[in-house]
Amino acid sequence: MPLVFAEGCRLYSTDDPEVCAVSFRARGAAALRERPEPAAARLVLTAAALVLGLPVPAGALPGLALVLLVAAGACSAFGLALGALGLRFRDVLLVSTNVASSGLLLLTGAAVPRETLPDWMRAAGELLPLTHAADAARGLTAGSGPDAGLLGAEPAVSAGWALLAVVLLGAFERGSRRRATLDVMGGT
């Protein structure tokens, strides 16, 4: 689901697991699909590549698919670690996901070239998902071929975030059970 950066919105689930309703304060509701249609996704990516002038060699497509798969795993582990915070802290998910997505955009090189960042921000970016995948994707589209170091670093980052997620989930679950608040939102 695309992130919605809007004040005063609430997400509601529906009977269809692929549809989520978003209600904006006094502005009605909209239904969003969880997964885009494959044809629409191809059309948008092709149009974006043409409009932005991004040359994608046909030979790079299998490598880009691998990069996408590896990045998806790392982002999933990162999201699970963020989700674990919801077992302990009330209303943390909206704030943490917005801060996390802003941090990912800034520190991974997705929006700002990493070379322009201070050393400590580049070091922090090395520990986040997407950093190595974005560098690998840039290399593939530039025609340099797959970089095994970058493709190997992203699963390592994924494993670190997955381990942190498991530890946090276990600790917060035990604490919630001890306080008899596991079924109460936020564990307070």
GITAGI-V793154 format. One record per pair of residues at least 24 apart in sequence whose C-alpha atoms are under 10 Angstrom apart, sorted by sequence separation. I is the first residue (numbers start at 1). J is the second residue. D is the distance in Angstrom with one decimal. If there is no record, write none. Layout:
i/j/d
I/J/D
I/J/D
This chain:
i/j/d
104/128/7.2
107/131/7.7
108/132/8.0
110/134/6.9
129/153/9.5
130/154/7.3
103/128/9.1
104/129/7.7
105/130/9.2
108/133/9.2
109/134/7.3
110/135/9.2
129/154/6.6
132/157/9.1
104/130/7.6
105/131/9.6
108/134/7.6
109/135/8.1
127/153/9.5
128/154/8.7
129/155/8.9
131/157/9.6
104/131/8.3
108/135/8.9
126/153/8.9
127/154/9.1
129/156/9.6
130/157/9.3
100/128/9.8
126/154/9.3
129/157/6.3
130/158/9.7
75/104/10.0
127/156/9.3
128/157/6.7
129/158/6.8
2/32/8.8
127/157/6.2
128/158/8.5
1/32/7.7
2/33/9.3
126/157/8.3
127/158/9.3
1/33/7.2
2/34/8.1
128/160/9.7
129/161/8.6
1/34/4.9
2/35/9.5
127/160/8.7
128/161/8.6
1/35/7.0
127/161/8.9
1/36/8.9
78/128/8.0
79/129/10.0
78/129/7.1
77/129/8.7
75/128/8.7
76/129/9.1
74/128/8.4
75/129/5.7
74/129/5.3
75/130/7.2
73/129/8.8
74/130/7.4
72/129/8.8
73/130/9.9
71/129/6.7
72/130/8.6
70/129/9.4
71/130/5.7
74/133/9.4
70/130/9.0
71/131/8.9
71/132/8.5
72/133/9.5
68/130/9.3
70/132/9.8
71/133/5.8
67/130/9.4
70/133/7.4
71/134/8.5
69/133/9.5
67/132/9.1
68/133/7.5
67/133/5.7
68/134/9.2
66/133/9.5
67/134/8.2
67/135/9.7
64/133/9.1
67/136/7.1
68/137/8.5
64/134/9.9
67/137/6.6
66/137/9.6
64/136/8.3
65/137/9.4
63/136/8.9
64/137/6.1
67/140/9.5
63/137/8.0
64/138/9.4
64/139/9.9
61/137/9.8
64/140/7.0
60/137/8.8
63/140/7.0
64/141/8.3
62/140/9.8
63/141/9.5
60/139/9.4
61/140/8.4
67/146/9.0
75/154/9.8
78/157/9.0
82/161/9.5
60/140/5.6
61/141/8.7
66/146/9.6
71/151/9.2
74/154/6.7
77/157/9.0
78/158/7.2
81/161/6.5
84/164/9.4
85/165/9.1
88/168/9.4
59/140/8.8
60/141/6.4
70/151/7.5
73/154/8.8
74/155/6.5
77/158/5.8
78/159/9.6
80/161/8.1
81/162/7.0
84/165/6.4
87/168/9.1
88/169/9.2
56/138/9.8
59/141/9.3
60/142/9.0
63/145/7.9
64/146/8.8
70/152/9.1
72/154/9.9
73/155/7.6
74/156/8.6
75/157/9.5
76/158/8.1
77/159/7.6
78/160/9.0
79/161/8.7
80/162/7.3
81/163/8.6
82/164/9.7
83/165/8.2
84/166/8.3
87/169/7.5
57/140/8.3
58/141/9.3
60/143/7.3
63/146/6.4
67/150/9.4
70/153/9.8
71/154/6.9
74/157/6.6
75/158/7.4
77/160/8.4
78/161/5.4
79/162/9.2
81/164/6.3
82/165/7.6
84/167/9.2
85/168/7.5
86/169/9.4
87/170/10.0
88/171/9.4
89/172/9.5
56/140/8.2
57/141/6.4
59/143/8.6
60/144/9.2
62/146/9.8
63/147/9.6
67/151/7.0
70/154/6.7
71/155/8.1
73/157/9.7
74/158/4.0
77/161/5.4
78/162/7.0
80/164/9.0
81/165/4.0
84/168/6.0
85/169/7.9
87/171/9.6
88/172/5.9
56/141/5.2
57/142/8.3
60/145/7.2
66/151/8.6
70/155/6.5
73/158/6.5
74/159/7.6
76/161/8.9
77/162/4.7
78/163/10.0
80/165/5.8
81/166/7.6
83/168/9.5
84/169/5.2
87/172/6.0
88/173/8.2
55/141/6.8
56/142/7.9
57/143/7.1
59/145/8.9
60/146/8.4
71/157/9.8
72/158/9.3
73/159/9.2
74/160/9.1
75/161/8.8
76/162/8.4
77/163/8.4
78/164/8.8
79/165/8.6
80/166/8.4
81/167/8.9
82/168/9.3
83/169/8.6
84/170/8.9
86/172/9.0
87/173/6.9
54/141/8.1
55/142/8.0
56/143/8.5
67/154/8.9
71/158/8.4
74/161/7.5
75/162/9.8
77/164/8.7
78/165/7.7
81/168/7.1
82/169/9.9
84/171/9.4
85/172/7.9
88/175/8.2
54/142/9.5
55/143/9.6
63/151/9.9
70/158/8.5
74/162/8.2
77/165/7.0
80/168/9.5
81/169/7.8
84/172/7.5
87/175/9.3
88/176/7.4
5/94/9.6
73/162/9.4
77/166/9.5
80/169/8.8
84/173/9.0
87/176/7.5
4/94/9.9
5/98/7.6
88/181/9.3
93/186/9.8
3/97/8.7
4/98/9.0
87/181/9.3
88/182/9.0
90/184/9.5
91/185/8.4
92/186/8.2
3/98/8.3
87/182/7.5
90/185/6.6
91/186/6.9
87/183/9.3
88/184/9.9
89/185/8.5
90/186/3.9
87/184/8.9
88/185/8.5
89/186/4.8
90/187/7.1
3/101/8.8
87/185/7.3
88/186/5.2
89/187/6.5
90/188/7.1
86/185/7.8
87/186/5.4
88/187/4.9
89/188/7.2
86/186/5.8
87/187/5.8
88/188/7.1
85/186/8.5
86/187/8.1
87/188/9.2
85/187/9.9
